[in-house]
Amino acid sequence: MRHAFIDQYSDLDSLVHQLDPRTKTLVVLAFVLTVMATPPMAWLSLALCAILIIGLILLARLPPLYALKRSAVVVPFVLMIAIFLPFFEGGEVAGSYNVWLWRVSVTYDGLIVLWNVIIKSWLSVLSLILLSATTPFPRLLKGLQRLGVPRVMVMLLSFMYRYLFVLADEAMRLGRARESRNLGGGRIWQIRTLGNMVGTLFLRSYERAEHVYQAMVARGFDGEMRTLSELRFERADLWFGIVCSLCLAVIWLTALR
């Protein structure tokens, strides 16, 4: 249980930390929808979105380097999906290149779409980092349940959070065991060993899940998320929601101009 990388800053004292998780969830959802609906050429609106989310991160007293590192993780995955957009999007050709037997062309419109996908994905991930880093995960799940998210989905998220660290420890133990018994070998042998580790981790996870389920049923688990304190809307939640809504409205009106 040494891995506290999801909500490790949720115990800080700031205005954002004190808000109801439902308020933060709705604001983040509205922010993501605003970012996604912003036209590709509305650079001023995207810049205002970046200023807004960075301002909220500073208001929450989160380390900027932490938020930057966490958000940068998603960039390679976005590039894997969107890297081909400049080659298939129509428009004026920015350059042509010979790739073995093919000649591919990059268009200006495709580069704009690629840049928009990266920027919008980065801003959306920053907002999710703000939500998860300022809200203890049990309270966040309680807020999702109160907002009407299906109980099955909330329960799956709860199990993922609780036992992700257990599986990470199990994987680390398997890795140490492999390193201590490593006698060399070629790449094929190493790949086979890695496959055996994945299979062993799956079997151990399945067995642990069965034991955990039996223990929870024996203790009367009914799928209801319970926290030590009840969720309550305060005056700060109202004002925070109003201010953020006005900011997003101004951003949207700026994008329509």
N, C-alpha and C positions, 0 to 999 in steps of 0.2 A: 504494500500500500504506500510505497514511497513516491508514486507518480501522481503529482498534483498539478497537471498541466492544463486542466480544463477551466477550473474556477479558483485558481490559486490566489487571485487578488479579490475574491468576493468578500473578504472580511475587512476591507478598507472602509474608512469613514468619509463619505462624500454624499452630495445631494443625489447623485445618480444611484448610489448603492442603497439609499434609504427609500427609493421609490418602490411602489408595488410592481411585482414582476409582470402583471397584466398590462400595466401602463407601458413599461419598456418594450414588451413584446409587440403591442399594437403600434408603437412609434417606429420600431425597427421594421415592422412589416410595411408601414406606410412609406418609410424611407426607401426600402428596396423596390417597392412598386413605382415610386417616383423616379428612381434611378433607371429602372428598366424601361419606363415609358418615355424617357427623355430622348428626343431625336438625335441622330448621330452627329449632326453638325452644331448642336447646342453646347458649345464648349464652355460658355459662361455658366450655364446651368450646372454642368458637371463640376466646374470649379467651385461653385457655391455649395454643391453637395459635399465635396471634399472638405471645404472649410467647416461646414456644419458638423460632420462626423468627427473631424479632428478636434474641433472645439469641445464636443461632448466627451471625447477620450481624455482631453486635458482636464475638463471639469470633473471627471470621475477619478482623476489622479492616477491613472494607469501609466506605467512606464512607456513612453513612446517607442522605445526600442523593442519592447516586448510585443506591442501591437504590430509593429512593422515586421518583425520576424514571423509572427503567427500568420499574418496576412500574405507574406511572400510564399508560404507553402503552397498556396493554391495556384500560383502563377504557372508552374510547369504543367499542371493538369489542364489548365485553360489553353496553354499553347499547344498541347498535344491535340486538342480538339479544333482549335481555331487557326492553326498555322497554315492550313490549306485554303482558307478563305480568299487571300489575295490572288490565288491562281485561278479560282473558279468564278469570281465576281466579275461582271461585265463592266465596261467603261473604258476610259482612256488608258492606254498601256503605259506603265511607268518603266518597264524594262523587260527584256526577254533573255532567257538563259537556256543553254543546251544541257540536258540531263540525259546522258547516254544517247539513246536513239530518239528521244523526245525533245521538243522545244516548248518550254513553258513560258508564260507571260504573266507578269505581275501588274495589276491595275491599281490606279489611285483609289478608286472606290473600294476595292478589296482591302487596301491598307487602312482606309478609314474604318471599315467594319471591324478589322482585326484590332485596331487601337481601341475602338469603342467596347468591344467584348472584354478586353483586358482591363480597361478602366472601370467599367461597370461591375465586373466580377470582383475587382479589388475593393471597390467601395462597399459592395454588398457584404463581402467577407469581413471588412472592418466593422460594419454595424453588428454582425453576428458575434464578433469577438467582444465588442462592447457589451452586448447583452449577456453573454456567457461569463465574462470576466467580472461583472458587477452583481451577479445574482447567484447565490448558492443553488446548486443544481436541484436539490429537492424542492425548493421554493419555486424554481422555474417550472418544474414539472407540475407542481400544484397549480400554478397560474395557467399553464396550458390546459389542464383538466377543467379549470373553471371557465376557460374561454370556449369550451365545447370540443376540444380535440378528442377523438375517439380514445376510449380507455385502453384499448389494446395497444395503440401506438404509444401512449404515455407509459404503459407498462414495459414495452420493449425498450424505450429510451432509458427507463429506470434501470433495467437489468444491464443494458449496455454500459451505463455509467458505473454501476456498482462492481461489475465483474470484468471490465476492461483492464483494470489494474491487476487483477488476479491473473488474467491470461498473459498480461505483459510480463509479470514475474515468472510465470511458468515458462514462457518463451525464453527468458533470460537464463533460467536454470538449464533448459535444454541446450542453449548456446554454449554455456560454460562447460557442460558435460561433453559436448562435441569438441570444443577446443582442447580439453584435457586429454581426450582420446585421439586427437588428430595425429595420424602417422603419415601425413602427406597424401599422395595419390593425385591422379589427374582430374581434369575438370568434370569428366563424366561421373567419376566417383564422388566428387563433392556435390554435384547436382543430385545424385541419388541419395546422398546423406541428408541433404536439405529436404528432399521429398519425404524421407522417412520422419524427419522432425515435424514437418507439417501434419503428416498423418497421425503421429503420436499426440501432437497438441490437440488435434480435432477429437481424438478418442478421449483424452483426458478432460477436455471441455464438456463433451457429452456426458461423461460419467459425473462430473462435478455438477452439471445442470440438473441431473436427475436427483442427486442428493439434496441440492438446494431447494428444488421444488417440493420434495417430500418434507423437508424441514419447514418450509413456509406454510404448506397445507396443515401440518401438525400444529402450527401456531395460529391458525385461523386467518390466514391471508385471504382477503376477498377482492383484491385488485384496486382498492381505494388508496390514493396517495395521502399520507398523513404527515403533518409537520408540527413542530412544537408550538408555533404561533400561527394564528389565523391571518389570512390576507385581508387587508383593509385599504380602501381608497382614502387618501388624505388630501388636504388642500394642495399640498405640493404636487401630487399626481395630477390634479386638475390643471394647475398653472403650467406644469411641464408639458402636458399634452396640448394645451392651447398654444403655447409658444412654439413648440415643434411643428404643430399643424400650420400655423401662420408662416413659419419659415419654409416649409415644404410647398405651401400654396404660392408664395412669392417665387420660389424656384421654378415651379410648374408654369406660372404666368410668364416668367422670363424665357422659358423654353418655347412658348407659343408665339413669342414676338418675332 
